[in-house]
Amino acid sequence: MPTFNTTTEKITLIGHNDDEIEAYFAGPSEPGNYPGVVVIHQLPGWDAWTREVTRKFADAGYNAIAPHLFSRWLPGDENELRTKAFQTWGPPDPQVMGDIAASATYLKELPNSNGKAGCIGFCSGGRHTYLVACQLPGIDAAVDCWGGSVIVDDPKLLTAKRPIAPIDLTEKMTAPLLGLFGNDDENPNRDQVNRTEAKLKQLGKTYEFHRYDGAGHAFFNYARGPAYRAEAAADGWKKVFAFYNKYLAG
């Protein structure tokens, strides 16, 4: 896979409800027409690894943007935002969907866009990815990396901020979906992944699921120390780029 010269910048984006939010952008600096990827960060926050993933896509020939979904909680350092995220389980779903929709629009309106944009999300961002695939028609391909709580077995866990279990929206899914999961993960666990796949299959959705033995939550993320599984991560990234090459770059 070729490596592109890239440019990066921190930008201000008009997100949900016309709020200004921070975002990190990276893209090829060479002339061309490039697909876009919205990088949806995990619950701990908009961290250095998220921005590194964004640059990884730029290196591979994608315009990529990572919206800071906790922007409305600023000012605050990374530890303060992380604490608040775990206390609240993140911003309300409609707000997140609005911020992701704005990010995809930003990518598609770039002069060097090829007119297509996908998304990839990790942990809580994987859950958001499932929602995006069901709710945002402007997304052309979606990658769910170990997204938990797609299935909600306890109705008491549904709230005004997260009123619907993503699995219950599957019938509305329009984007092709790639799912990557560790078989040692507890959220989602094997049974939940199996049930999600069964629903996708039942409704005739376009999807690919890949599972990795000996891997748990966050197995892509070397910054998470013991959770990182180099071999599984390398294979997972190959799956991601093959999927995007099929649905975004073609």
Secondary structure, 3 states (H helix, E strand, C coil): CCCCCEEEEEEEEECHHHCEEEEEEEEECCCCCEEEEEEECCCCCCCHHHHHHHHHHHHCCCEEEEECCCHHHCCCCHHHHHHHHHHHCCCCHHHHHHHHHHHHHHHHCCCCEEEEEEEEEECHHHHHHHHHHHHCCCCCCEEEECCCCCCCCCHHHCCCCCCCCHHHHHHHCCCCEEEEEECCCCCCCHHHHHHHHHHHHHCCCCEEEEEECCCCCCCCCHHHHHHCCHHHHHHHHHHHHHHHHHHHHC
